[in-house]
């Protein structure tokens, strides 16, 4: 969201929610944006979102690890992807259906 304010002829654009500098939150935002398009019902979206309560403790369903090197900058991330149909399944982005372009 961008807010524009005018004071004595000046206009400023301040982003009230700037992108996070933390990779894990950037990836979570990308996945959540995809989920918001997938779930047409807000209550289903919030049920799906509730499965993130154990983000830092649930291992990946595919590889069994909690942290995985997901970037080219040696940043280890937890499994930030929850399946839309089997919401209790957690995946690293690199482990979730390799070759599947959809979240």
Phi and psi restraints in degrees (range 20) as a CNS / XPLOR table:
assign (resid 1 and name C) (resid 2 and name N)
       (resid 2 and name CA) (resid 2 and name C) 1.0 -116.1 20.0 2
assign (resid 2 and name N) (resid 2 and name CA)
       (resid 2 and name C) (resid 3 and name N) 1.0 134.1 20.0 2
assign (resid 2 and name C) (resid 3 and name N)
       (resid 3 and name CA) (resid 3 and name C) 1.0 -112.2 20.0 2
assign (resid 3 and name N) (resid 3 and name CA)
       (resid 3 and name C) (resid 4 and name N) 1.0 130.5 20.0 2
assign (resid 3 and name C) (resid 4 and name N)
       (resid 4 and name CA) (resid 4 and name C) 1.0 -110.9 20.0 2
assign (resid 4 and name N) (resid 4 and name CA)
       (resid 4 and name C) (resid 5 and name N) 1.0 131.0 20.0 2
assign (resid 4 and name C) (resid 5 and name N)
       (resid 5 and name CA) (resid 5 and name C) 1.0 -126.2 20.0 2
assign (resid 5 and name N) (resid 5 and name CA)
       (resid 5 and name C) (resid 6 and name N) 1.0 146.7 20.0 2
assign (resid 5 and name C) (resid 6 and name N)
       (resid 6 and name CA) (resid 6 and name C) 1.0 -121.9 20.0 2
assign (resid 6 and name N) (resid 6 and name CA)
       (resid 6 and name C) (resid 7 and name N) 1.0 130.2 20.0 2
assign (resid 6 and name C) (resid 7 and name N)
       (resid 7 and name CA) (resid 7 and name C) 1.0 -146.2 20.0 2
assign (resid 7 and name N) (resid 7 and name CA)
       (resid 7 and name C) (resid 8 and name N) 1.0 119.2 20.0 2
assign (resid 7 and name C) (resid 8 and name N)
       (resid 8 and name CA) (resid 8 and name C) 1.0 50.1 20.0 2
assign (resid 8 and name N) (resid 8 and name CA)
       (resid 8 and name C) (resid 9 and name N) 1.0 43.9 20.0 2
assign (resid 8 and name C) (resid 9 and name N)
       (resid 9 and name CA) (resid 9 and name C) 1.0 83.1 20.0 2
assign (resid 9 and name N) (resid 9 and name CA)
       (resid 9 and name C) (resid 10 and name N) 1.0 0.2 20.0 2
assign (resid 9 and name C) (resid 10 and name N)
       (resid 10 and name CA) (resid 10 and name C) 1.0 -96.1 20.0 2
assign (resid 10 and name N) (resid 10 and name CA)
       (resid 10 and name C) (resid 11 and name N) 1.0 143.3 20.0 2
assign (resid 10 and name C) (resid 11 and name N)
       (resid 11 and name CA) (resid 11 and name C) 1.0 -120.8 20.0 2
assign (resid 11 and name N) (resid 11 and name CA)
       (resid 11 and name C) (resid 12 and name N) 1.0 128.3 20.0 2
assign (resid 11 and name C) (resid 12 and name N)
       (resid 12 and name CA) (resid 12 and name C) 1.0 -125.8 20.0 2
assign (resid 12 and name N) (resid 12 and name CA)
       (resid 12 and name C) (resid 13 and name N) 1.0 146.0 20.0 2
assign (resid 12 and name C) (resid 13 and name N)
       (resid 13 and name CA) (resid 13 and name C) 1.0 -114.4 20.0 2
assign (resid 13 and name N) (resid 13 and name CA)
       (resid 13 and name C) (resid 14 and name N) 1.0 113.9 20.0 2
assign (resid 13 and name C) (resid 14 and name N)
       (resid 14 and name CA) (resid 14 and name C) 1.0 -116.9 20.0 2
assign (resid 14 and name N) (resid 14 and name CA)
       (resid 14 and name C) (resid 15 and name N) 1.0 124.8 20.0 2
assign (resid 14 and name C) (resid 15 and name N)
       (resid 15 and name CA) (resid 15 and name C) 1.0 -82.1 20.0 2
assign (resid 15 and name N) (resid 15 and name CA)
       (resid 15 and name C) (resid 16 and name N) 1.0 113.4 20.0 2
assign (resid 15 and name C) (resid 16 and name N)
       (resid 16 and name CA) (resid 16 and name C) 1.0 -70.3 20.0 2
assign (resid 16 and name N) (resid 16 and name CA)
       (resid 16 and name C) (resid 17 and name N) 1.0 -26.7 20.0 2
assign (resid 16 and name C) (resid 17 and name N)
       (resid 17 and name CA) (resid 17 and name C) 1.0 -123.3 20.0 2
assign (resid 17 and name N) (resid 17 and name CA)
       (resid 17 and name C) (resid 18 and name N) 1.0 78.5 20.0 2
assign (resid 17 and name C) (resid 18 and name N)
       (resid 18 and name CA) (resid 18 and name C) 1.0 -68.5 20.0 2
assign (resid 18 and name N) (resid 18 and name CA)
       (resid 18 and name C) (resid 19 and name N) 1.0 155.7 20.0 2
assign (resid 18 and name C) (resid 19 and name N)
       (resid 19 and name CA) (resid 19 and name C) 1.0 -59.0 20.0 2
assign (resid 19 and name N) (resid 19 and name CA)
       (resid 19 and name C) (resid 20 and name N) 1.0 144.5 20.0 2
assign (resid 19 and name C) (resid 20 and name N)
       (resid 20 and name CA) (resid 20 and name C) 1.0 -69.4 20.0 2
assign (resid 20 and name N) (resid 20 and name CA)
       (resid 20 and name C) (resid 21 and name N) 1.0 148.5 20.0 2
assign (resid 20 and name C) (resid 21 and name N)
       (resid 21 and name CA) (resid 21 and name C) 1.0 -85.9 20.0 2
assign (resid 21 and name N) (resid 21 and name CA)
       (resid 21 and name C) (resid 22 and name N) 1.0 -5.3 20.0 2
assign (resid 21 and name C) (resid 22 and name N)
       (resid 22 and name CA) (resid 22 and name C) 1.0 -96.4 20.0 2
assign (resid 22 and name N) (resid 22 and name CA)
       (resid 22 and name C) (resid 23 and name N) 1.0 124.4 20.0 2
assign (resid 22 and name C) (resid 23 and name N)
       (resid 23 and name CA) (resid 23 and name C) 1.0 -57.5 20.0 2
assign (resid 23 and name N) (resid 23 and name CA)
       (resid 23 and name C) (resid 24 and name N) 1.0 -40.5 20.0 2
assign (resid 23 and name C) (resid 24 and name N)
       (resid 24 and name CA) (resid 24 and name C) 1.0 -60.2 20.0 2
assign (resid 24 and name N) (resid 24 and name CA)
       (resid 24 and name C) (resid 25 and name N) 1.0 -39.8 20.0 2
assign (resid 24 and name C) (resid 25 and name N)
       (resid 25 and name CA) (resid 25 and name C) 1.0 -76.0 20.0 2
assign (resid 25 and name N) (resid 25 and name CA)
       (resid 25 and name C) (resid 26 and name N) 1.0 -30.9 20.0 2
assign (resid 25 and name C) (resid 26 and name N)
       (resid 26 and name CA) (resid 26 and name C) 1.0 -64.2 20.0 2
assign (resid 26 and name N) (resid 26 and name CA)
       (resid 26 and name C) (resid 27 and name N) 1.0 -44.8 20.0 2
assign (resid 26 and name C) (resid 27 and name N)
       (resid 27 and name CA) (resid 27 and name C) 1.0 -66.7 20.0 2
assign (resid 27 and name N) (resid 27 and name CA)
       (resid 27 and name C) (resid 28 and name N) 1.0 -39.4 20.0 2
assign (resid 27 and name C) (resid 28 and name N)
       (resid 28 and name CA) (resid 28 and name C) 1.0 -61.7 20.0 2
assign (resid 28 and name N) (resid 28 and name CA)
       (resid 28 and name C) (resid 29 and name N) 1.0 -39.4 20.0 2
assign (resid 28 and name C) (resid 29 and name N)
       (resid 29 and name CA) (resid 29 and name C) 1.0 -63.4 20.0 2
assign (resid 29 and name N) (resid 29 and name CA)
       (resid 29 and name C) (resid 30 and name N) 1.0 -42.3 20.0 2
assign (resid 29 and name C) (resid 30 and name N)
       (resid 30 and name CA) (resid 30 and name C) 1.0 -61.6 20.0 2
assign (resid 30 and name N) (resid 30 and name CA)
       (resid 30 and name C) (resid 31 and name N) 1.0 -44.6 20.0 2
assign (resid 30 and name C) (resid 31 and name N)
       (resid 31 and name CA) (resid 31 and name C) 1.0 -66.7 20.0 2
assign (resid 31 and name N) (resid 31 and name CA)
       (resid 31 and name C) (resid 32 and name N) 1.0 -42.6 20.0 2
assign (resid 31 and name C) (resid 32 and name N)
       (resid 32 and name CA) (resid 32 and name C) 1.0 -65.2 20.0 2
assign (resid 32 and name N) (resid 32 and name CA)
       (resid 32 and name C) (resid 33 and name N) 1.0 -37.2 20.0 2
assign (resid 32 and name C) (resid 33 and name N)
       (resid 33 and name CA) (resid 33 and name C) 1.0 -62.2 20.0 2
assign (resid 33 and name N) (resid 33 and name CA)
       (resid 33 and name C) (resid 34 and name N) 1.0 -41.6 20.0 2
assign (resid 33 and name C) (resid 34 and name N)
       (resid 34 and name CA) (resid 34 and name C) 1.0 -64.7 20.0 2
assign (resid 34 and name N) (resid 34 and name CA)
       (resid 34 and name C) (resid 35 and name N) 1.0 -41.4 20.0 2
assign (resid 34 and name C) (resid 35 and name N)
       (resid 35 and name CA) (resid 35 and name C) 1.0 -65.4 20.0 2
assign (resid 35 and name N) (resid 35 and name CA)
       (resid 35 and name C) (resid 36 and name N) 1.0 -37.1 20.0 2
assign (resid 35 and name C) (resid 36 and name N)
       (resid 36 and name CA) (resid 36 and name C) 1.0 -64.3 20.0 2
assign (resid 36 and name N) (resid 36 and name CA)
       (resid 36 and name C) (resid 37 and name N) 1.0 -28.8 20.0 2
assign (resid 36 and name C) (resid 37 and name N)
       (resid 37 and name CA) (resid 37 and name C) 1.0 -79.3 20.0 2
assign (resid 37 and name N) (resid 37 and name CA)
       (resid 37 and name C) (resid 38 and name N) 1.0 -30.7 20.0 2
assign (resid 37 and name C) (resid 38 and name N)
       (resid 38 and name CA) (resid 38 and name C) 1.0 -72.9 20.0 2
assign (resid 38 and name N) (resid 38 and name CA)
       (resid 38 and name C) (resid 39 and name N) 1.0 -47.1 20.0 2
assign (resid 38 and name C) (resid 39 and name N)
       (resid 39 and name CA) (resid 39 and name C) 1.0 -88.9 20.0 2
assign (resid 39 and name N) (resid 39 and name CA)
       (resid 39 and name C) (resid 40 and name N) 1.0 113.9 20.0 2
assign (resid 39 and name C) (resid 40 and name N)
       (resid 40 and name CA) (resid 40 and name C) 1.0 -81.5 20.0 2
assign (resid 40 and name N) (resid 40 and name CA)
       (resid 40 and name C) (resid 41 and name N) 1.0 -13.6 20.0 2
assign (resid 40 and name C) (resid 41 and name N)
       (resid 41 and name CA) (resid 41 and name C) 1.0 -107.8 20.0 2
assign (resid 41 and name N) (resid 41 and name CA)
       (resid 41 and name C) (resid 42 and name N) 1.0 124.5 20.0 2
assign (resid 41 and name C) (resid 42 and name N)
       (resid 42 and name CA) (resid 42 and name C) 1.0 -61.8 20.0 2
assign (resid 42 and name N) (resid 42 and name CA)
       (resid 42 and name C) (resid 43 and name N) 1.0 -36.1 20.0 2
assign (resid 42 and name C) (resid 43 and name N)
       (resid 43 and name CA) (resid 43 and name C) 1.0 -66.2 20.0 2
assign (resid 43 and name N) (resid 43 and name CA)
       (resid 43 and name C) (resid 44 and name N) 1.0 -36.7 20.0 2
assign (resid 43 and name C) (resid 44 and name N)
       (resid 44 and name CA) (resid 44 and name C) 1.0 -66.8 20.0 2
assign (resid 44 and name N) (resid 44 and name CA)
       (resid 44 and name C) (resid 45 and name N) 1.0 -37.6 20.0 2
assign (resid 44 and name C) (resid 45 and name N)
       (resid 45 and name CA) (resid 45 and name C) 1.0 -61.2 20.0 2
assign (resid 45 and name N) (resid 45 and name CA)
       (resid 45 and name C) (resid 46 and name N) 1.0 -44.0 20.0 2
assign (resid 45 and name C) (resid 46 and name N)
       (resid 46 and name CA) (resid 46 and name C) 1.0 -71.3 20.0 2
assign (resid 46 and name N) (resid 46 and name CA)
       (resid 46 and name C) (resid 47 and name N) 1.0 -30.2 20.0 2
assign (resid 46 and name C) (resid 47 and name N)
       (resid 47 and name CA) (resid 47 and name C) 1.0 -64.1 20.0 2
assign (resid 47 and name N) (resid 47 and name CA)
       (resid 47 and name C) (resid 48 and name N) 1.0 -47.6 20.0 2
assign (resid 47 and name C) (resid 48 and name N)
       (resid 48 and name CA) (resid 48 and name C) 1.0 -58.3 20.0 2
assign (resid 48 and name N) (resid 48 and name CA)
       (resid 48 and name C) (resid 49 and name N) 1.0 -44.2 20.0 2
assign (resid 48 and name C) (resid 49 and name N)
       (resid 49 and name CA) (resid 49 and name C) 1.0 -63.0 20.0 2
assign (resid 49 and name N) (resid 49 and name CA)
       (resid 49 and name C) (resid 50 and name N) 1.0 -31.5 20.0 2
assign (resid 49 and name C) (resid 50 and name N)
       (resid 50 and name CA) (resid 50 and name C) 1.0 -64.6 20.0 2
assign (resid 50 and name N) (resid 50 and name CA)
       (resid 50 and name C) (resid 51 and name N) 1.0 -20.9 20.0 2
assign (resid 50 and name C) (resid 51 and name N)
       (resid 51 and name CA) (resid 51 and name C) 1.0 -73.6 20.0 2
assign (resid 51 and name N) (resid 51 and name CA)
       (resid 51 and name C) (resid 52 and name N) 1.0 -2.5 20.0 2
assign (resid 51 and name C) (resid 52 and name N)
       (resid 52 and name CA) (resid 52 and name C) 1.0 -89.1 20.0 2
assign (resid 52 and name N) (resid 52 and name CA)
       (resid 52 and name C) (resid 53 and name N) 1.0 4.8 20.0 2
assign (resid 52 and name C) (resid 53 and name N)
       (resid 53 and name CA) (resid 53 and name C) 1.0 -63.5 20.0 2
assign (resid 53 and name N) (resid 53 and name CA)
       (resid 53 and name C) (resid 54 and name N) 1.0 -22.6 20.0 2
assign (resid 53 and name C) (resid 54 and name N)
       (resid 54 and name CA) (resid 54 and name C) 1.0 -113.5 20.0 2
assign (resid 54 and name N) (resid 54 and name CA)
       (resid 54 and name C) (resid 55 and name N) 1.0 35.3 20.0 2
assign (resid 54 and name C) (resid 55 and name N)
       (resid 55 and name CA) (resid 55 and name C) 1.0 -52.0 20.0 2
assign (resid 55 and name N) (resid 55 and name CA)
       (resid 55 and name C) (resid 56 and name N) 1.0 -41.4 20.0 2
assign (resid 55 and name C) (resid 56 and name N)
       (resid 56 and name CA) (resid 56 and name C) 1.0 -95.2 20.0 2
assign (resid 56 and name N) (resid 56 and name CA)
       (resid 56 and name C) (resid 57 and name N) 1.0 5.4 20.0 2
assign (resid 56 and name C) (resid 57 and name N)
       (resid 57 and name CA) (resid 57 and name C) 1.0 -126.4 20.0 2
assign (resid 57 and name N) (resid 57 and name CA)
       (resid 57 and name C) (resid 58 and name N) 1.0 -18.9 20.0 2
assign (resid 57 and name C) (resid 58 and name N)
       (resid 58 and name CA) (resid 58 and name C) 1.0 -85.7 20.0 2
assign (resid 58 and name N) (resid 58 and name CA)
       (resid 58 and name C) (resid 59 and name N) 1.0 123.9 20.0 2
assign (resid 58 and name C) (resid 59 and name N)
       (resid 59 and name CA) (resid 59 and name C) 1.0 -73.6 20.0 2
assign (resid 59 and name N) (resid 59 and name CA)
       (resid 59 and name C) (resid 60 and name N) 1.0 160.5 20.0 2
assign (resid 59 and name C) (resid 60 and name N)
       (resid 60 and name CA) (resid 60 and name C) 1.0 -64.9 20.0 2
assign (resid 60 and name N) (resid 60 and name CA)
       (resid 60 and name C) (resid 61 and name N) 1.0 135.2 20.0 2
assign (resid 60 and name C) (resid 61 and name N)
       (resid 61 and name CA) (resid 61 and name C) 1.0 -64.2 20.0 2
assign (resid 61 and name N) (resid 61 and name CA)
       (resid 61 and name C) (resid 62 and name N) 1.0 -33.9 20.0 2
assign (resid 61 and name C) (resid 62 and name N)
       (resid 62 and name CA) (resid 62 and name C) 1.0 -81.2 20.0 2
assign (resid 62 and name N) (resid 62 and name CA)
       (resid 62 and name C) (resid 63 and name N) 1.0 -48.3 20.0 2
assign (resid 62 and name C) (resid 63 and name N)
       (resid 63 and name CA) (resid 63 and name C) 1.0 -106.1 20.0 2
assign (resid 63 and name N) (resid 63 and name CA)
       (resid 63 and name C) (resid 64 and name N) 1.0 -13.1 20.0 2
assign (resid 63 and name C) (resid 64 and name N)
       (resid 64 and name CA) (resid 64 and name C) 1.0 79.5 20.0 2
assign (resid 64 and name N) (resid 64 and name CA)
       (resid 64 and name C) (resid 65 and name N) 1.0 4.1 20.0 2
assign (resid 64 and name C) (resid 65 and name N)
       (resid 65 and name CA) (resid 65 and name C) 1.0 -99.5 20.0 2
assign (resid 65 and name N) (resid 65 and name CA)
       (resid 65 and name C) (resid 66 and name N) 1.0 154.4 20.0 2
assign (resid 65 and name C) (resid 66 and name N)
       (resid 66 and name CA) (resid 66 and name C) 1.0 -85.7 20.0 2
assign (resid 66 and name N) (resid 66 and name CA)
       (resid 66 and name C) (resid 67 and name N) 1.0 -42.1 20.0 2
assign (resid 66 and name C) (resid 67 and name N)
       (resid 67 and name CA) (resid 67 and name C) 1.0 -113.0 20.0 2
assign (resid 67 and name N) (resid 67 and name CA)
       (resid 67 and name C) (resid 68 and name N) 1.0 144.2 20.0 2
assign (resid 67 and name C) (resid 68 and name N)
       (resid 68 and name CA) (resid 68 and name C) 1.0 -141.6 20.0 2
assign (resid 68 and name N) (resid 68 and name CA)
       (resid 68 and name C) (resid 69 and name N) 1.0 141.8 20.0 2
assign (resid 68 and name C) (resid 69 and name N)
       (resid 69 and name CA) (resid 69 and name C) 1.0 -73.5 20.0 2
assign (resid 69 and name N) (resid 69 and name CA)
       (resid 69 and name C) (resid 70 and name N) 1.0 99.1 20.0 2
assign (resid 69 and name C) (resid 70 and name N)
       (resid 70 and name CA) (resid 70 and name C) 1.0 -97.5 20.0 2
assign (resid 70 and name N) (resid 70 and name CA)
       (resid 70 and name C) (resid 71 and name N) 1.0 -7.1 20.0 2
assign (resid 70 and name C) (resid 71 and name N)
       (resid 71 and name CA) (resid 71 and name C) 1.0 -128.5 20.0 2
assign (resid 71 and name N) (resid 71 and name CA)
       (resid 71 and name C) (resid 72 and name N) 1.0 172.4 20.0 2
assign (resid 71 and name C) (resid 72 and name N)
       (resid 72 and name CA) (resid 72 and name C) 1.0 -86.5 20.0 2
assign (resid 72 and name N) (resid 72 and name CA)
       (resid 72 and name C) (resid 73 and name N) 1.0 5.0 20.0 2
assign (resid 72 and name C) (resid 73 and name N)
       (resid 73 and name CA) (resid 73 and name C) 1.0 -115.4 20.0 2
assign (resid 73 and name N) (resid 73 and name CA)
       (resid 73 and name C) (resid 74 and name N) 1.0 28.7 20.0 2
assign (resid 73 and name C) (resid 74 and name N)
       (resid 74 and name CA) (resid 74 and name C) 1.0 53.6 20.0 2
assign (resid 74 and name N) (resid 74 and name CA)
       (resid 74 and name C) (resid 75 and name N) 1.0 44.7 20.0 2
assign (resid 74 and name C) (resid 75 and name N)
       (resid 75 and name CA) (resid 75 and name C) 1.0 -105.8 20.0 2
assign (resid 75 and name N) (resid 75 and name CA)
       (resid 75 and name C) (resid 76 and name N) 1.0 118.4 20.0 2
assign (resid 75 and name C) (resid 76 and name N)
       (resid 76 and name CA) (resid 76 and name C) 1.0 -90.9 20.0 2
assign (resid 76 and name N) (resid 76 and name CA)
       (resid 76 and name C) (resid 77 and name N) 1.0 130.6 20.0 2
assign (resid 76 and name C) (resid 77 and name N)
       (resid 77 and name CA) (resid 77 and name C) 1.0 -123.3 20.0 2
assign (resid 77 and name N) (resid 77 and name CA)
       (resid 77 and name C) (resid 78 and name N) 1.0 151.5 20.0 2
assign (resid 77 and name C) (resid 78 and name N)
       (resid 78 and name CA) (resid 78 and name C) 1.0 -75.4 20.0 2
assign (resid 78 and name N) (resid 78 and name CA)
       (resid 78 and name C) (resid 79 and name N) 1.0 171.2 20.0 2
assign (resid 78 and name C) (resid 79 and name N)
       (resid 79 and name CA) (resid 79 and name C) 1.0 -69.6 20.0 2
assign (resid 79 and name N) (resid 79 and name CA)
       (resid 79 and name C) (resid 80 and name N) 1.0 100.4 20.0 2
assign (resid 79 and name C) (resid 80 and name N)
       (resid 80 and name CA) (resid 80 and name C) 1.0 -88.7 20.0 2
assign (resid 80 and name N) (resid 80 and name CA)
       (resid 80 and name C) (resid 81 and name N) 1.0 -2.1 20.0 2
assign (resid 80 and name C) (resid 81 and name N)
       (resid 81 and name CA) (resid 81 and name C) 1.0 -104.3 20.0 2
assign (resid 81 and name N) (resid 81 and name CA)
       (resid 81 and name C) (resid 82 and name N) 1.0 126.1 20.0 2
assign (resid 81 and name C) (resid 82 and name N)
       (resid 82 and name CA) (resid 82 and name C) 1.0 -112.4 20.0 2
assign (resid 82 and name N) (resid 82 and name CA)
       (resid 82 and name C) (resid 83 and name N) 1.0 132.0 20.0 2
assign (resid 82 and name C) (resid 83 and name N)
       (resid 83 and name CA) (resid 83 and name C) 1.0 -61.8 20.0 2
assign (resid 83 and name N) (resid 83 and name CA)
       (resid 83 and name C) (resid 84 and name N) 1.0 140.9 20.0 2
assign (resid 83 and name C) (resid 84 and name N)
       (resid 84 and name CA) (resid 84 and name C) 1.0 -72.3 20.0 2
assign (resid 84 and name N) (resid 84 and name CA)
       (resid 84 and name C) (resid 85 and name N) 1.0 -28.1 20.0 2
assign (resid 84 and name C) (resid 85 and name N)
       (resid 85 and name CA) (resid 85 and name C) 1.0 -97.9 20.0 2
assign (resid 85 and name N) (resid 85 and name CA)
       (resid 85 and name C) (resid 86 and name N) 1.0 -37.2 20.0 2
assign (resid 85 and name C) (resid 86 and name N)
       (resid 86 and name CA) (resid 86 and name C) 1.0 -115.1 20.0 2
assign (resid 86 and name N) (resid 86 and name CA)
       (resid 86 and name C) (resid 87 and name N) 1.0 81.2 20.0 2
assign (resid 86 and name C) (resid 87 and name N)
       (resid 87 and name CA) (resid 87 and name C) 1.0 -64.5 20.0 2
assign (resid 87 and name N) (resid 87 and name CA)
       (resid 87 and name C) (resid 88 and name N) 1.0 -18.9 20.0 2
assign (resid 87 and name C) (resid 88 and name N)
       (resid 88 and name CA) (resid 88 and name C) 1.0 -81.4 20.0 2
assign (resid 88 and name N) (resid 88 and name CA)
       (resid 88 and name C) (resid 89 and name N) 1.0 -2.8 20.0 2
assign (resid 88 and name C) (resid 89 and name N)
       (resid 89 and name CA) (resid 89 and name C) 1.0 -91.9 20.0 2
assign (resid 89 and name N) (resid 89 and name CA)
       (resid 89 and name C) (resid 90 and name N) 1.0 122.9 20.0 2
assign (resid 89 and name C) (resid 90 and name N)
       (resid 90 and name CA) (resid 90 and name C) 1.0 -106.9 20.0 2
assign (resid 90 and name N) (resid 90 and name CA)
       (resid 90 and name C) (resid 91 and name N) 1.0 141.7 20.0 2
assign (resid 90 and name C) (resid 91 and name N)
       (resid 91 and name CA) (resid 91 and name C) 1.0 -140.2 20.0 2
assign (resid 91 and name N) (resid 91 and name CA)
       (resid 91 and name C) (resid 92 and name N) 1.0 146.3 20.0 2
assign (resid 91 and name C) (resid 92 and name N)
       (resid 92 and name CA) (resid 92 and name C) 1.0 -72.8 20.0 2
assign (resid 92 and name N) (resid 92 and name CA)
       (resid 92 and name C) (resid 93 and name N) 1.0 152.4 20.0 2
assign (resid 92 and name C) (resid 93 and name N)
       (resid 93 and name CA) (resid 93 and name C) 1.0 -59.8 20.0 2
assign (resid 93 and name N) (resid 93 and name CA)
       (resid 93 and name C) (resid 94 and name N) 1.0 -36.2 20.0 2
assign (resid 93 and name C) (resid 94 and name N)
       (resid 94 and name CA) (resid 94 and name C) 1.0 -75.5 20.0 2
assign (resid 94 and name N) (resid 94 and name CA)
       (resid 94 and name C) (resid 95 and name N) 1.0 -17.0 20.0 2
assign (resid 94 and name C) (resid 95 and name N)
       (resid 95 and name CA) (resid 95 and name C) 1.0 -95.2 20.0 2
assign (resid 95 and name N) (resid 95 and name CA)
       (resid 95 and name C) (resid 96 and name N) 1.0 -19.2 20.0 2
assign (resid 95 and name C) (resid 96 and name N)
       (resid 96 and name CA) (resid 96 and name C) 1.0 -79.0 20.0 2
assign (resid 96 and name N) (resid 96 and name CA)
       (resid 96 and name C) (resid 97 and name N) 1.0 111.9 20.0 2
assign (resid 96 and name C) (resid 97 and name N)
       (resid 97 and name CA) (resid 97 and name C) 1.0 36.2 20.0 2
assign (resid 97 and name N) (resid 97 and name CA)
       (resid 97 and name C) (resid 98 and name N) 1.0 69.2 20.0 2
assign (resid 97 and name C) (resid 98 and name N)
       (resid 98 and name CA) (resid 98 and name C) 1.0 -54.1 20.0 2
assign (resid 98 and name N) (resid 98 and name CA)
       (resid 98 and name C) (resid 99 and name N) 1.0 126.5 20.0 2
assign (resid 98 and name C) (resid 99 and name N)
       (resid 99 and name CA) (resid 99 and name C) 1.0 100.3 20.0 2
assign (resid 99 and name N) (resid 99 and name CA)
       (resid 99 and name C) (resid 100 and name N) 1.0 -13.8 20.0 2
assign (resid 99 and name C) (resid 100 and name N)
       (resid 100 and name CA) (resid 100 and name C) 1.0 -87.7 20.0 2
assign (resid 100 and name N) (resid 100 and name CA)
       (resid 100 and name C) (resid 101 and name N) 1.0 120.8 20.0 2
assign (resid 100 and name C) (resid 101 and name N)
       (resid 101 and name CA) (resid 101 and name C) 1.0 -80.2 20.0 2
assign (resid 101 and name N) (resid 101 and name CA)
       (resid 101 and name C) (resid 102 and name N) 1.0 -15.6 20.0 2
assign (resid 101 and name C) (resid 102 and name N)
       (resid 102 and name CA) (resid 102 and name C) 1.0 -89.0 20.0 2
assign (resid 102 and name N) (resid 102 and name CA)
       (resid 102 and name C) (resid 103 and name N) 1.0 153.7 20.0 2
